[in-house]
């Protein structure tokens, strides 16, 4: 059973639904497995809890 983990900033539920569906479809197509066997975990991180290029994302 594939488990896909996504780490990202907060997003709208509609966008996450679409992303989960697309990722699931990609695994179904590539591995020829049932959609029920694909799990997608979304870990959302607040902008003040991660940084890039030496700055907090919240400060960009």
C-alpha distance matrix in Angstrom:
0.0 3.8 6.5 9.9 13.0 16.3 19.6 22.5 25.8 26.1 25.7 26.6 24.1 24.7 23.7 20.4 19.7 20.4 18.4 15.2 16.0 16.7 13.6 11.5 14.0 13.8 10.2 11.1 14.3 13.4 10.5 11.9 8.8 9.5 9.8 8.9 5.1 5.9 7.5 10.7 13.0 16.6 18.9 22.5 25.3 28.9 31.1 33.3 30.4 29.7 31.9 32.2 35.2 36.9 36.9 35.0 33.3 35.4 38.5 37.8
3.8 0.0 3.8 6.5 9.9 13.0 16.4 19.4 22.7 23.4 23.0 24.2 22.1 22.7 21.2 18.0 17.8 18.2 15.6 12.9 14.1 14.2 10.8 9.5 12.3 11.4 8.1 10.2 13.0 11.7 9.7 11.9 9.6 10.7 10.1 10.2 6.9 5.2 6.3 8.4 10.8 14.1 16.5 19.9 22.6 26.2 28.1 30.4 27.7 26.6 28.6 28.7 31.6 33.5 33.5 31.8 30.0 32.3 35.2 34.4
6.5 3.8 0.0 3.8 6.5 9.9 13.1 16.2 19.4 20.1 20.0 21.5 19.6 20.6 19.1 15.7 16.0 16.9 14.1 11.4 13.6 14.0 10.5 10.0 13.4 12.7 10.2 12.6 15.5 14.3 13.0 15.2 12.9 13.3 11.7 11.4 8.7 6.2 4.7 5.8 7.3 10.6 12.8 16.3 18.9 22.6 24.7 26.9 24.1 23.2 25.4 25.9 29.0 30.6 30.5 28.5 26.8 28.9 32.0 31.4
9.9 6.5 3.8 0.0 3.8 6.6 10.0 12.9 16.3 17.3 17.1 18.9 17.5 18.4 16.4 13.2 14.1 14.6 11.4 9.4 12.1 11.9 8.3 9.2 12.5 11.4 9.8 12.9 15.2 14.1 13.8 16.2 14.5 15.0 12.8 13.3 11.3 7.9 6.2 4.7 6.1 8.4 10.7 13.8 16.5 20.0 21.8 24.2 21.6 20.4 22.4 22.6 25.7 27.6 27.4 25.5 23.6 25.8 28.8 28.0
13.0 9.9 6.5 3.8 0.0 3.8 6.6 9.9 13.3 14.5 15.0 17.3 16.3 17.9 15.8 12.5 14.3 15.2 11.9 10.5 13.9 13.9 10.7 12.1 15.4 14.5 13.4 16.5 18.7 17.6 17.5 20.0 18.2 18.5 16.1 16.2 14.5 11.1 8.5 6.0 4.8 6.0 7.3 10.5 12.8 16.5 18.3 20.6 17.9 16.8 19.1 19.6 22.9 24.5 24.1 22.1 20.3 22.5 25.5 25.0
16.3 13.0 9.9 6.6 3.8 0.0 3.8 6.3 9.9 11.3 11.8 14.4 14.2 15.7 13.1 10.3 12.9 13.5 10.1 9.9 13.5 13.1 10.6 12.9 15.9 14.9 14.8 18.0 19.7 18.9 19.5 21.9 20.5 20.6 17.8 18.3 17.1 13.5 11.0 7.6 6.2 4.8 6.0 8.1 10.4 13.8 15.3 17.9 15.7 14.4 16.5 16.9 20.3 22.0 21.3 19.2 17.1 19.3 22.3 21.5
19.6 16.4 13.1 10.0 6.6 3.8 0.0 3.8 7.2 9.5 11.1 14.3 14.8 16.8 14.2 11.8 15.0 15.8 12.6 13.0 16.6 16.3 14.1 16.6 19.5 18.5 18.6 21.7 23.3 22.4 23.1 25.6 24.2 24.3 21.4 21.8 20.6 17.1 14.3 10.9 8.6 6.1 4.8 5.9 7.1 10.6 11.8 14.3 11.9 10.7 12.9 13.8 17.4 18.7 17.9 15.6 13.7 15.9 18.9 18.5
22.5 19.4 16.2 12.9 9.9 6.3 3.8 0.0 3.7 6.5 8.1 11.7 13.0 15.0 12.2 10.6 14.3 14.9 12.1 13.4 16.9 16.5 15.1 17.8 20.4 19.6 20.4 23.4 24.7 24.2 25.3 27.6 26.4 26.2 23.1 23.7 23.0 19.4 16.7 13.0 10.9 7.6 6.5 5.1 6.0 8.5 9.2 12.3 10.9 9.7 11.7 12.6 16.2 17.6 16.2 13.7 11.2 13.1 16.2 15.5
25.8 22.7 19.4 16.3 13.3 9.9 7.2 3.7 0.0 3.8 6.4 10.2 12.3 14.5 12.2 11.3 15.1 16.0 13.9 15.4 18.8 18.7 17.8 20.5 23.0 22.6 23.5 26.3 27.7 27.4 28.7 30.8 29.4 29.0 25.6 26.1 25.8 22.3 19.4 15.7 13.5 9.8 8.3 5.1 5.0 5.8 6.3 9.8 9.4 9.0 11.1 12.5 16.1 17.2 15.0 12.1 9.2 10.2 13.6 13.3
26.1 23.4 20.1 17.3 14.5 11.3 9.5 6.5 3.8 0.0 3.8 7.0 9.2 11.9 10.3 9.6 13.1 14.6 13.3 14.6 17.8 18.4 18.0 20.3 22.7 23.0 24.0 26.4 28.0 28.2 29.3 31.0 29.5 28.6 25.0 25.3 25.5 22.1 19.2 15.6 13.4 9.6 8.8 5.4 6.6 6.6 8.2 11.4 11.5 12.1 14.5 16.1 19.7 20.5 18.0 14.8 12.0 11.9 15.6 15.5
25.7 23.0 20.0 17.1 15.0 11.8 11.1 8.1 6.4 3.8 0.0 3.8 6.5 8.4 6.7 6.8 10.3 11.4 10.7 12.5 15.2 15.8 16.1 18.4 20.4 21.0 22.4 24.5 25.9 26.5 27.9 29.3 28.0 26.9 23.2 23.9 24.5 21.1 18.5 15.0 13.6 10.1 10.7 8.1 10.1 10.4 11.4 14.9 15.2 15.3 17.3 18.4 21.7 23.1 20.6 17.7 14.5 14.6 18.0 17.2
26.6 24.2 21.5 18.9 17.3 14.4 14.3 11.7 10.2 7.0 3.8 0.0 3.8 5.5 5.4 6.5 8.9 10.3 10.9 12.6 14.6 15.7 16.8 18.5 20.3 21.5 23.1 24.6 26.1 27.3 28.7 29.6 28.1 26.6 22.9 23.5 24.7 21.5 19.2 16.0 15.1 12.0 13.2 11.0 13.4 13.5 14.7 18.0 18.5 18.9 21.0 22.1 25.3 26.7 24.1 21.2 17.9 17.6 20.9 20.2
24.1 22.1 19.6 17.5 16.3 14.2 14.8 13.0 12.3 9.2 6.5 3.8 0.0 3.8 5.4 5.0 6.1 8.7 9.8 10.4 12.3 14.3 15.3 16.3 18.3 20.0 21.2 22.4 24.3 25.7 26.7 27.3 25.6 23.7 20.0 20.3 21.8 18.9 16.7 13.9 13.3 11.0 12.9 11.6 14.7 15.4 17.3 20.5 20.4 21.0 23.4 24.6 28.0 29.4 27.0 23.9 20.8 20.7 24.2 23.6
24.7 22.7 20.6 18.4 17.9 15.7 16.8 15.0 14.5 11.9 8.4 5.5 3.8 0.0 3.8 5.4 5.1 6.4 8.7 10.0 10.8 12.5 14.4 15.5 16.7 18.6 20.4 21.2 22.7 24.5 25.9 26.2 24.9 23.0 19.2 20.2 22.0 19.1 17.5 14.9 15.3 13.3 15.7 14.6 17.7 18.4 19.8 23.2 23.3 23.5 25.5 26.2 29.4 31.1 28.8 26.1 22.7 22.8 26.0 25.0
23.7 21.2 19.1 16.4 15.8 13.1 14.2 12.2 12.2 10.3 6.7 5.4 5.4 3.8 0.0 3.8 5.5 5.2 6.2 8.7 10.0 10.7 12.3 14.2 15.4 16.6 18.7 20.0 21.2 22.5 24.2 25.0 24.0 22.7 19.0 20.3 21.5 18.3 16.7 13.7 14.0 11.7 14.1 13.0 15.9 16.9 17.8 21.4 21.4 21.0 22.7 23.1 26.2 28.2 26.1 23.6 20.2 20.7 23.8 22.4
20.4 18.0 15.7 13.2 12.5 10.3 11.8 10.6 11.3 9.6 6.8 6.5 5.0 5.4 3.8 0.0 3.8 5.4 5.0 6.1 8.5 9.8 10.5 12.1 14.1 15.3 16.6 18.2 19.9 21.0 22.2 23.1 21.7 20.3 16.6 17.5 18.5 15.2 13.3 10.1 10.3 8.3 11.1 10.8 14.1 15.8 17.3 20.7 20.1 19.9 22.0 22.6 26.0 27.8 25.9 23.3 20.1 20.9 24.3 23.2
19.7 17.8 16.0 14.1 14.3 12.9 15.0 14.3 15.1 13.1 10.3 8.9 6.1 5.1 5.5 3.8 0.0 3.8 5.5 5.2 6.2 8.7 10.1 10.6 12.3 14.4 15.7 16.5 18.3 20.1 21.1 21.4 19.9 18.1 14.3 15.2 16.9 14.0 12.7 10.4 11.6 10.6 13.9 14.1 17.6 19.3 21.1 24.4 23.7 23.6 25.8 26.4 29.7 31.6 29.7 27.1 23.9 24.6 28.0 26.9
20.4 18.2 16.9 14.6 15.2 13.5 15.8 14.9 16.0 14.6 11.4 10.3 8.7 6.4 5.2 5.4 3.8 0.0 3.8 5.5 5.2 6.2 8.6 9.9 10.6 12.3 14.5 15.3 16.4 18.3 19.9 20.3 19.4 18.0 14.4 16.2 17.7 14.7 14.1 11.7 13.5 12.5 15.8 15.9 19.2 20.9 22.1 25.6 25.1 24.4 26.1 26.2 29.2 31.5 29.9 27.6 24.2 25.2 28.3 26.8
18.4 15.6 14.1 11.4 11.9 10.1 12.6 12.1 13.9 13.3 10.7 10.9 9.8 8.7 6.2 5.0 5.5 3.8 0.0 3.8 5.4 5.1 6.1 8.5 9.8 10.6 12.5 14.2 15.3 16.4 18.1 19.1 18.2 17.4 14.0 15.8 16.5 13.0 12.1 9.3 11.0 10.0 13.3 13.8 16.9 19.1 20.1 23.7 22.7 21.7 23.4 23.3 26.3 28.7 27.3 25.2 22.0 23.5 26.5 24.9
15.2 12.9 11.4 9.4 10.5 9.9 13.0 13.4 15.4 14.6 12.5 12.6 10.4 10.0 8.7 6.1 5.2 5.5 3.8 0.0 3.8 5.5 5.2 6.0 8.5 9.9 10.8 12.2 14.2 15.4 16.3 17.1 15.6 14.4 10.8 12.2 13.0 9.6 8.7 6.3 8.7 8.9 12.6 14.0 17.5 20.0 21.7 24.9 23.6 22.9 24.9 25.2 28.4 30.5 29.3 27.0 24.1 25.5 28.7 27.5
16.0 14.1 13.6 12.1 13.9 13.5 16.6 16.9 18.8 17.8 15.2 14.6 12.3 10.8 10.0 8.5 6.2 5.2 5.4 3.8 0.0 3.8 5.6 5.1 6.1 8.6 10.1 10.5 12.2 14.2 15.3 15.4 14.3 12.8 9.3 11.5 12.9 10.1 10.5 9.2 12.2 12.7 16.4 17.7 21.2 23.6 25.1 28.4 27.3 26.5 28.3 28.4 31.4 33.7 32.5 30.3 27.3 28.7 31.8 30.3
16.7 14.2 14.0 11.9 13.9 13.1 16.3 16.5 18.7 18.4 15.8 15.7 14.3 12.5 10.7 9.8 8.7 6.2 5.1 5.5 3.8 0.0 3.8 5.4 5.1 6.2 8.8 9.8 10.5 12.1 14.1 14.7 14.4 13.9 10.9 13.7 14.4 11.3 12.0 10.5 13.5 13.7 17.2 18.4 21.5 24.0 25.0 28.4 27.3 26.0 27.4 26.9 29.7 32.3 31.4 29.6 26.5 28.2 31.1 29.3
13.6 10.8 10.5 8.3 10.7 10.6 14.1 15.1 17.8 18.0 16.1 16.8 15.3 14.4 12.3 10.5 10.1 8.6 6.1 5.2 5.6 3.8 0.0 3.8 5.4 5.1 6.5 8.7 10.0 10.6 12.0 13.4 12.8 12.8 10.0 12.4 12.2 8.7 9.3 7.8 10.9 11.8 15.2 17.0 20.0 22.9 24.1 27.3 25.7 24.3 25.8 25.4 28.3 30.8 30.1 28.4 25.5 27.6 30.5 28.9
11.5 9.5 10.0 9.2 12.1 12.9 16.6 17.8 20.5 20.3 18.4 18.5 16.3 15.5 14.2 12.1 10.6 9.9 8.5 6.0 5.1 5.4 3.8 0.0 3.8 5.4 5.3 6.2 8.7 10.0 10.5 11.1 9.8 9.2 6.2 8.8 9.0 6.1 7.7 7.7 11.4 13.1 16.8 18.9 22.2 25.2 26.8 29.9 28.1 27.1 28.9 28.7 31.7 34.0 33.4 31.4 28.7 30.5 33.6 32.2
14.0 12.3 13.4 12.5 15.4 15.9 19.5 20.4 23.0 22.7 20.4 20.3 18.3 16.7 15.4 14.1 12.3 10.6 9.8 8.5 6.1 5.1 5.4 3.8 0.0 3.8 5.5 5.0 6.1 8.5 9.9 9.8 9.7 9.5 7.2 10.7 11.3 9.1 11.4 11.5 15.1 16.5 20.1 22.0 25.2 28.0 29.3 32.6 31.0 29.7 31.2 30.7 33.5 36.1 35.5 33.7 30.8 32.7 35.6 33.9
13.8 11.4 12.7 11.4 14.5 14.9 18.5 19.6 22.6 23.0 21.0 21.5 20.0 18.6 16.6 15.3 14.4 12.3 10.6 9.9 8.6 6.2 5.1 5.4 3.8 0.0 3.8 5.5 5.2 6.0 8.3 9.5 10.2 11.2 9.7 13.0 12.5 10.0 12.2 11.9 15.3 16.6 19.9 21.9 24.8 27.7 28.7 31.9 30.2 28.5 29.7 28.9 31.4 34.2 33.9 32.5 29.7 32.0 34.7 32.8
10.2 8.1 10.2 9.8 13.4 14.8 18.6 20.4 23.5 24.0 22.4 23.1 21.2 20.4 18.7 16.6 15.7 14.5 12.5 10.8 10.1 8.8 6.5 5.3 5.5 3.8 0.0 3.8 5.4 5.1 5.6 7.3 7.2 8.8 7.9 10.8 9.5 7.3 10.0 10.8 14.3 16.4 19.6 22.1 25.1 28.3 29.6 32.5 30.5 28.9 30.4 29.8 32.4 34.9 34.8 33.3 30.8 33.2 36.0 34.4
11.1 10.2 12.6 12.9 16.5 18.0 21.7 23.4 26.3 26.4 24.5 24.6 22.4 21.2 20.0 18.2 16.5 15.3 14.2 12.2 10.5 9.8 8.7 6.2 5.0 5.5 3.8 0.0 3.8 5.7 5.6 5.0 5.0 6.1 5.9 9.4 9.0 8.0 11.5 12.9 16.6 18.9 22.3 24.7 27.9 31.0 32.5 35.5 33.6 32.2 33.8 33.3 35.9 38.5 38.2 36.6 34.0 36.2 39.0 37.4
14.3 13.0 15.5 15.2 18.7 19.7 23.3 24.7 27.7 28.0 25.9 26.1 24.3 22.7 21.2 19.9 18.3 16.4 15.3 14.2 12.2 10.5 10.0 8.7 6.1 5.2 5.4 3.8 0.0 3.8 5.8 5.4 7.6 9.4 9.6 13.2 12.7 11.6 14.8 15.7 19.3 21.2 24.5 26.7 29.7 32.7 33.8 37.0 35.2 33.5 34.7 33.8 36.2 39.0 38.9 37.6 34.8 37.2 39.8 37.9
13.4 11.7 14.3 14.1 17.6 18.9 22.4 24.2 27.4 28.2 26.5 27.3 25.7 24.5 22.5 21.0 20.1 18.3 16.4 15.4 14.2 12.1 10.6 10.0 8.5 6.0 5.1 5.7 3.8 0.0 3.8 5.8 8.2 11.0 11.5 14.6 13.2 11.9 14.9 15.7 19.1 21.1 24.1 26.5 29.2 32.4 33.3 36.3 34.3 32.4 33.4 32.3 34.5 37.4 37.6 36.5 34.0 36.7 39.2 37.2
10.5 9.7 13.0 13.8 17.5 19.5 23.1 25.3 28.7 29.3 27.9 28.7 26.7 25.9 24.2 22.2 21.1 19.9 18.1 16.3 15.3 14.1 12.0 10.5 9.9 8.3 5.6 5.6 5.8 3.8 0.0 3.8 5.4 8.9 10.3 12.8 10.8 10.4 13.8 15.4 18.8 21.3 24.3 27.1 29.8 33.2 34.5 37.3 35.0 33.3 34.6 33.8 36.2 38.8 39.1 37.8 35.5 38.1 40.8 39.1
11.9 11.9 15.2 16.2 20.0 21.9 25.6 27.6 30.8 31.0 29.3 29.6 27.3 26.2 25.0 23.1 21.4 20.3 19.1 17.1 15.4 14.7 13.4 11.1 9.8 9.5 7.3 5.0 5.4 5.8 3.8 0.0 3.8 6.9 9.2 11.8 10.7 11.1 14.9 16.9 20.5 23.1 26.3 29.0 32.1 35.4 36.8 39.7 37.5 36.1 37.5 36.8 39.3 41.9 42.0 40.6 38.1 40.5 43.3 41.6
8.8 9.6 12.9 14.5 18.2 20.5 24.2 26.4 29.4 29.5 28.0 28.1 25.6 24.9 24.0 21.7 19.9 19.4 18.2 15.6 14.3 14.4 12.8 9.8 9.7 10.2 7.2 5.0 7.6 8.2 5.4 3.8 0.0 3.8 6.4 8.4 7.0 8.2 12.0 14.6 18.1 21.1 24.3 27.2 30.3 33.7 35.5 38.2 35.9 34.8 36.6 36.3 39.0 41.4 41.3 39.6 37.2 39.4 42.4 41.0
9.5 10.7 13.3 15.0 18.5 20.6 24.3 26.2 29.0 28.6 26.9 26.6 23.7 23.0 22.7 20.3 18.1 18.0 17.4 14.4 12.8 13.9 12.8 9.2 9.5 11.2 8.8 6.1 9.4 11.0 8.9 6.9 3.8 0.0 3.8 5.3 5.7 7.5 11.1 13.9 17.4 20.3 23.7 26.5 29.9 33.1 35.1 37.9 35.7 34.9 37.0 37.0 40.0 42.2 41.7 39.7 37.3 39.1 42.3 41.1
9.8 10.1 11.7 12.8 16.1 17.8 21.4 23.1 25.6 25.0 23.2 22.9 20.0 19.2 19.0 16.6 14.3 14.4 14.0 10.8 9.3 10.9 10.0 6.2 7.2 9.7 7.9 5.9 9.6 11.5 10.3 9.2 6.4 3.8 0.0 3.8 5.4 5.5 8.6 10.9 14.5 17.1 20.7 23.2 26.7 29.7 31.8 34.7 32.7 32.0 34.1 34.3 37.4 39.5 38.8 36.7 34.1 35.8 39.1 37.9
8.9 10.2 11.4 13.3 16.2 18.3 21.8 23.7 26.1 25.3 23.9 23.5 20.3 20.2 20.3 17.5 15.2 16.2 15.8 12.2 11.5 13.7 12.4 8.8 10.7 13.0 10.8 9.4 13.2 14.6 12.8 11.8 8.4 5.3 3.8 0.0 3.8 5.6 7.8 10.9 13.9 16.9 20.2 23.0 26.6 29.6 32.0 34.7 32.5 32.2 34.7 35.2 38.4 40.3 39.5 37.2 34.8 36.3 39.7 38.9
5.1 6.9 8.7 11.3 14.5 17.1 20.6 23.0 25.8 25.5 24.5 24.7 21.8 22.0 21.5 18.5 16.9 17.7 16.5 13.0 12.9 14.4 12.2 9.0 11.3 12.5 9.5 9.0 12.7 13.2 10.8 10.7 7.0 5.7 5.4 3.8 0.0 3.8 6.6 10.1 13.1 16.5 19.5 22.6 25.9 29.3 31.6 34.1 31.6 31.1 33.4 33.8 37.0 38.8 38.4 36.2 34.1 35.9 39.2 38.4
5.9 5.2 6.2 7.9 11.1 13.5 17.1 19.4 22.3 22.1 21.1 21.5 18.9 19.1 18.3 15.2 14.0 14.7 13.0 9.6 10.1 11.3 8.7 6.1 9.1 10.0 7.3 8.0 11.6 11.9 10.4 11.1 8.2 7.5 5.5 5.6 3.8 0.0 3.8 6.7 10.1 13.2 16.4 19.4 22.7 26.0 28.2 30.8 28.4 27.7 29.9 30.2 33.4 35.3 34.8 32.7 30.5 32.4 35.6 34.7
7.5 6.3 4.7 6.2 8.5 11.0 14.3 16.7 19.4 19.2 18.5 19.2 16.7 17.5 16.7 13.3 12.7 14.1 12.1 8.7 10.5 12.0 9.3 7.7 11.4 12.2 10.0 11.5 14.8 14.9 13.8 14.9 12.0 11.1 8.6 7.8 6.6 3.8 0.0 3.8 6.5 9.9 12.9 16.1 19.4 22.7 25.1 27.5 25.1 24.7 27.2 27.9 31.2 32.8 32.2 29.9 27.7 29.4 32.8 32.2
10.7 8.4 5.8 4.7 6.0 7.6 10.9 13.0 15.7 15.6 15.0 16.0 13.9 14.9 13.7 10.1 10.4 11.7 9.3 6.3 9.2 10.5 7.8 7.7 11.5 11.9 10.8 12.9 15.7 15.7 15.4 16.9 14.6 13.9 10.9 10.9 10.1 6.7 3.8 0.0 3.8 6.5 9.8 12.7 16.0 19.3 21.5 24.1 21.9 21.4 23.8 24.5 27.8 29.5 28.7 26.4 24.1 25.8 29.1 28.4
13.0 10.8 7.3 6.1 4.8 6.2 8.6 10.9 13.5 13.4 13.6 15.1 13.3 15.3 14.0 10.3 11.6 13.5 11.0 8.7 12.2 13.5 10.9 11.4 15.1 15.3 14.3 16.6 19.3 19.1 18.8 20.5 18.1 17.4 14.5 13.9 13.1 10.1 6.5 3.8 0.0 3.8 6.4 9.7 12.9 16.3 18.8 21.1 18.7 18.5 21.3 22.4 25.9 27.2 26.3 23.7 21.7 23.2 26.6 26.4
16.6 14.1 10.6 8.4 6.0 4.8 6.1 7.6 9.8 9.6 10.1 12.0 11.0 13.3 11.7 8.3 10.6 12.5 10.0 8.9 12.7 13.7 11.8 13.1 16.5 16.6 16.4 18.9 21.2 21.1 21.3 23.1 21.1 20.3 17.1 16.9 16.5 13.2 9.9 6.5 3.8 0.0 3.8 6.2 9.6 12.8 15.2 17.8 15.7 15.6 18.4 19.6 23.3 24.5 23.2 20.5 18.3 19.6 23.1 22.9
18.9 16.5 12.8 10.7 7.3 6.0 4.8 6.5 8.3 8.8 10.7 13.2 12.9 15.7 14.1 11.1 13.9 15.8 13.3 12.6 16.4 17.2 15.2 16.8 20.1 19.9 19.6 22.3 24.5 24.1 24.3 26.3 24.3 23.7 20.7 20.2 19.5 16.4 12.9 9.8 6.4 3.8 0.0 3.8 6.5 10.0 12.7 14.7 12.3 12.5 15.6 17.4 21.1 21.9 20.6 17.7 16.0 17.2 20.7 20.9
22.5 19.9 16.3 13.8 10.5 8.1 5.9 5.1 5.1 5.4 8.1 11.0 11.6 14.6 13.0 10.8 14.1 15.9 13.8 14.0 17.7 18.4 17.0 18.9 22.0 21.9 22.1 24.7 26.7 26.5 27.1 29.0 27.2 26.5 23.2 23.0 22.6 19.4 16.1 12.7 9.7 6.2 3.8 0.0 3.8 6.6 9.4 11.7 10.0 10.6 13.7 15.8 19.5 20.2 18.3 15.2 13.2 13.9 17.6 17.9
25.3 22.6 18.9 16.5 12.8 10.4 7.1 6.0 5.0 6.6 10.1 13.4 14.7 17.7 15.9 14.1 17.6 19.2 16.9 17.5 21.2 21.5 20.0 22.2 25.2 24.8 25.1 27.9 29.7 29.2 29.8 32.1 30.3 29.9 26.7 26.6 25.9 22.7 19.4 16.0 12.9 9.6 6.5 3.8 0.0 3.8 6.4 8.2 6.3 7.2 10.5 13.1 16.8 17.0 15.0 11.8 10.3 11.0 14.5 15.3
28.9 26.2 22.6 20.0 16.5 13.8 10.6 8.5 5.8 6.6 10.4 13.5 15.4 18.4 16.9 15.8 19.3 20.9 19.1 20.0 23.6 24.0 22.9 25.2 28.0 27.7 28.3 31.0 32.7 32.4 33.2 35.4 33.7 33.1 29.7 29.6 29.3 26.0 22.7 19.3 16.3 12.8 10.0 6.6 3.8 0.0 3.8 5.4 5.3 7.2 10.3 13.2 16.7 16.5 13.8 10.2 8.7 8.2 11.9 13.2
31.1 28.1 24.7 21.8 18.3 15.3 11.8 9.2 6.3 8.2 11.4 14.7 17.3 19.8 17.8 17.3 21.1 22.1 20.1 21.7 25.1 25.0 24.1 26.8 29.3 28.7 29.6 32.5 33.8 33.3 34.5 36.8 35.5 35.1 31.8 32.0 31.6 28.2 25.1 21.5 18.8 15.2 12.7 9.4 6.4 3.8 0.0 3.8 5.4 6.0 7.8 10.5 13.7 13.5 10.6 7.0 5.0 4.6 8.3 9.4
33.3 30.4 26.9 24.2 20.6 17.9 14.3 12.3 9.8 11.4 14.9 18.0 20.5 23.2 21.4 20.7 24.4 25.6 23.7 24.9 28.4 28.4 27.3 29.9 32.6 31.9 32.5 35.5 37.0 36.3 37.3 39.7 38.2 37.9 34.7 34.7 34.1 30.8 27.5 24.1 21.1 17.8 14.7 11.7 8.2 5.4 3.8 0.0 3.8 5.8 7.7 11.1 14.0 12.8 9.7 6.0 6.3 5.0 7.9 10.3
30.4 27.7 24.1 21.6 17.9 15.7 11.9 10.9 9.4 11.5 15.2 18.5 20.4 23.3 21.4 20.1 23.7 25.1 22.7 23.6 27.3 27.3 25.7 28.1 31.0 30.2 30.5 33.6 35.2 34.3 35.0 37.5 35.9 35.7 32.7 32.5 31.6 28.4 25.1 21.9 18.7 15.7 12.3 10.0 6.3 5.3 5.4 3.8 0.0 3.8 7.1 10.7 13.9 12.8 10.7 7.3 7.9 8.2 10.9 12.9
29.7 26.6 23.2 20.4 16.8 14.4 10.7 9.7 9.0 12.1 15.3 18.9 21.0 23.5 21.0 19.9 23.6 24.4 21.7 22.9 26.5 26.0 24.3 27.1 29.7 28.5 28.9 32.2 33.5 32.4 33.3 36.1 34.8 34.9 32.0 32.2 31.1 27.7 24.7 21.4 18.5 15.6 12.5 10.6 7.2 7.2 6.0 5.8 3.8 0.0 3.7 7.1 10.6 10.0 8.5 5.8 6.1 8.2 10.3 11.4
31.9 28.6 25.4 22.4 19.1 16.5 12.9 11.7 11.1 14.5 17.3 21.0 23.4 25.5 22.7 22.0 25.8 26.1 23.4 24.9 28.3 27.4 25.8 28.9 31.2 29.7 30.4 33.8 34.7 33.4 34.6 37.5 36.6 37.0 34.1 34.7 33.4 29.9 27.2 23.8 21.3 18.4 15.6 13.7 10.5 10.3 7.8 7.7 7.1 3.7 0.0 3.8 6.9 6.5 5.2 4.0 5.0 8.1 8.9 9.4
32.2 28.7 25.9 22.6 19.6 16.9 13.8 12.6 12.5 16.1 18.4 22.1 24.6 26.2 23.1 22.6 26.4 26.2 23.3 25.2 28.4 26.9 25.4 28.7 30.7 28.9 29.8 33.3 33.8 32.3 33.8 36.8 36.3 37.0 34.3 35.2 33.8 30.2 27.9 24.5 22.4 19.6 17.4 15.8 13.1 13.2 10.5 11.1 10.7 7.1 3.8 0.0 3.8 5.4 5.5 6.4 6.5 10.2 10.2 9.3
35.2 31.6 29.0 25.7 22.9 20.3 17.4 16.2 16.1 19.7 21.7 25.3 28.0 29.4 26.2 26.0 29.7 29.2 26.3 28.4 31.4 29.7 28.3 31.7 33.5 31.4 32.4 35.9 36.2 34.5 36.2 39.3 39.0 40.0 37.4 38.4 37.0 33.4 31.2 27.8 25.9 23.3 21.1 19.5 16.8 16.7 13.7 14.0 13.9 10.6 6.9 3.8 0.0 3.8 5.7 8.4 9.2 12.4 11.3 10.1
36.9 33.5 30.6 27.6 24.5 22.0 18.7 17.6 17.2 20.5 23.1 26.7 29.4 31.1 28.2 27.8 31.6 31.5 28.7 30.5 33.7 32.3 30.8 34.0 36.1 34.2 34.9 38.5 39.0 37.4 38.8 41.9 41.4 42.2 39.5 40.3 38.8 35.3 32.8 29.5 27.2 24.5 21.9 20.2 17.0 16.5 13.5 12.8 12.8 10.0 6.5 5.4 3.8 0.0 3.8 7.0 9.3 11.9 10.4 10.4
36.9 33.5 30.5 27.4 24.1 21.3 17.9 16.2 15.0 18.0 20.6 24.1 27.0 28.8 26.1 25.9 29.7 29.9 27.3 29.3 32.5 31.4 30.1 33.4 35.5 33.9 34.8 38.2 38.9 37.6 39.1 42.0 41.3 41.7 38.8 39.5 38.4 34.8 32.2 28.7 26.3 23.2 20.6 18.3 15.0 13.8 10.6 9.7 10.7 8.5 5.2 5.5 5.7 3.8 0.0 3.8 6.2 8.2 6.6 7.2
35.0 31.8 28.5 25.5 22.1 19.2 15.6 13.7 12.1 14.8 17.7 21.2 23.9 26.1 23.6 23.3 27.1 27.6 25.2 27.0 30.3 29.6 28.4 31.4 33.7 32.5 33.3 36.6 37.6 36.5 37.8 40.6 39.6 39.7 36.7 37.2 36.2 32.7 29.9 26.4 23.7 20.5 17.7 15.2 11.8 10.2 7.0 6.0 7.3 5.8 4.0 6.4 8.4 7.0 3.8 0.0 3.8 5.3 5.3 6.9
33.3 30.0 26.8 23.6 20.3 17.1 13.7 11.2 9.2 12.0 14.5 17.9 20.8 22.7 20.2 20.1 23.9 24.2 22.0 24.1 27.3 26.5 25.5 28.7 30.8 29.7 30.8 34.0 34.8 34.0 35.5 38.1 37.2 37.3 34.1 34.8 34.1 30.5 27.7 24.1 21.7 18.3 16.0 13.2 10.3 8.7 5.0 6.3 7.9 6.1 5.0 6.5 9.2 9.3 6.2 3.8 0.0 3.8 5.4 5.4
35.4 32.3 28.9 25.8 22.5 19.3 15.9 13.1 10.2 11.9 14.6 17.6 20.7 22.8 20.7 20.9 24.6 25.2 23.5 25.5 28.7 28.2 27.6 30.5 32.7 32.0 33.2 36.2 37.2 36.7 38.1 40.5 39.4 39.1 35.8 36.3 35.9 32.4 29.4 25.8 23.2 19.6 17.2 13.9 11.0 8.2 4.6 5.0 8.2 8.2 8.1 10.2 12.4 11.9 8.2 5.3 3.8 0.0 3.8 5.7
38.5 35.2 32.0 28.8 25.5 22.3 18.9 16.2 13.6 15.6 18.0 20.9 24.2 26.0 23.8 24.3 28.0 28.3 26.5 28.7 31.8 31.1 30.5 33.6 35.6 34.7 36.0 39.0 39.8 39.2 40.8 43.3 42.4 42.3 39.1 39.7 39.2 35.6 32.8 29.1 26.6 23.1 20.7 17.6 14.5 11.9 8.3 7.9 10.9 10.3 8.9 10.2 11.3 10.4 6.6 5.3 5.4 3.8 0.0 3.8
37.8 34.4 31.4 28.0 25.0 21.5 18.5 15.5 13.3 15.5 17.2 20.2 23.6 25.0 22.4 23.2 26.9 26.8 24.9 27.5 30.3 29.3 28.9 32.2 33.9 32.8 34.4 37.4 37.9 37.2 39.1 41.6 41.0 41.1 37.9 38.9 38.4 34.7 32.2 28.4 26.4 22.9 20.9 17.9 15.3 13.2 9.4 10.3 12.9 11.4 9.4 9.3 10.1 10.4 7.2 6.9 5.4 5.7 3.8 0.0
